[in-house]
């Protein structure tokens, strides 16, 4: 019996071949070996407002006045933000802004220095 991979959906070890497909009897997921090999997750590329690639630890400048939700404060245009951390959420940048504190920003509102 060939050594078949576990199901990519439920990780069941009881997969079997059905023609060109691999089938999981526990969750009924069907896939091909080629599709499983091609599904290696790619690393997300973060770009600023001008298309420059951002990396963890970069310094950026805010290009637009940004209102802080739930506050009367504003992050002014031209504010420099050092040592950013990129995260895979709605707001891509986790950072600390002097005078304001911890914030999350979108990459579309910053420019790399």
C-alpha positions in Angstrom: 0.0 0.0 0.0 1.5 3.4 -1.0 2.3 5.9 1.7 -0.4 8.6 1.3 -0.3 12.0 2.9 -2.7 13.0 5.7 -5.8 15.1 4.7 -4.9 18.8 4.4 -8.2 19.8 5.9 -8.7 17.6 9.0 -5.3 15.8 9.1 -6.9 12.4 9.0 -4.5 9.5 8.3 -7.2 7.4 6.5 -6.9 9.0 3.0 -7.3 6.8 -0.1 -6.9 7.1 -3.8 -9.9 7.4 -6.1 -8.5 7.6 -9.6 -6.4 10.8 -9.8 -7.9 12.2 -6.6 -7.0 11.6 -3.0 -10.1 11.4 -0.7 -10.6 11.8 3.0 -13.3 9.5 4.4 -13.7 11.6 7.5 -14.4 15.1 6.1 -15.0 14.1 2.4 -12.3 16.5 1.2 -10.9 15.7 -2.3 -7.6 16.9 -3.7 -4.7 16.0 -6.0 -1.1 15.4 -5.0 -0.1 18.2 -7.4 -2.4 20.8 -5.8 -1.0 19.9 -2.3 2.5 20.4 -3.5 1.6 23.8 -5.1 -0.1 25.0 -1.9 3.1 26.1 -0.1 2.1 29.4 1.5 3.9 32.4 0.2 5.1 35.2 2.4 3.0 38.3 2.2 4.8 41.3 0.7 4.0 44.6 2.4 4.4 47.8 0.3 4.1 51.5 1.3 1.9 54.1 -0.5 4.6 54.5 -3.2 5.1 50.7 -3.8 8.4 50.4 -1.8 8.7 47.1 0.0 8.6 47.4 3.8 10.4 45.1 6.3 10.2 44.7 10.1 12.3 47.4 11.8 12.0 50.0 9.0 11.2 53.7 9.7 8.3 55.3 7.9 6.6 58.7 7.7 2.8 59.2 7.8 1.6 60.8 4.6 -1.9 61.9 5.7 -3.5 63.2 8.8 -5.1 60.2 10.5 -7.8 60.6 13.1 -7.5 58.2 16.0 -10.7 56.2 16.4 -12.3 56.9 19.8 -10.2 59.9 20.6 -9.9 63.5 19.6 -6.2 63.1 18.8 -4.7 63.1 15.3 -1.6 61.6 13.9 -0.2 64.5 11.8 1.1 64.2 8.3 4.9 63.9 8.4 5.0 62.0 11.8 8.1 59.7 11.8 7.5 56.2 13.1 10.6 54.1 13.9 11.0 50.3 14.2 7.7 49.1 12.7 6.5 45.6 13.0 4.5 44.1 10.1 1.5 41.9 11.0 -1.0 40.0 9.0 -4.2 41.8 10.0 -6.5 44.6 8.7 -4.0 47.2 9.8 -0.6 45.9 8.6 1.8 47.9 10.9 2.1 47.6 14.6 4.1 50.5 16.1 4.7 53.0 18.9 4.3 56.7 18.1 5.9 59.2 20.4 3.3 61.2 22.3 0.5 58.9 21.3 1.6 55.3 22.2 1.0 51.9 20.6 -1.0 52.0 17.3 -1.7 50.0 14.3 -1.5 51.7 10.8 -2.3 50.7 7.3 0.6 50.5 4.8 -1.3 52.7 2.4 -0.9 55.7 4.7 2.9 55.5 5.2 6.1 56.2 3.2 9.4 54.4 3.8 12.3 56.6 4.8 
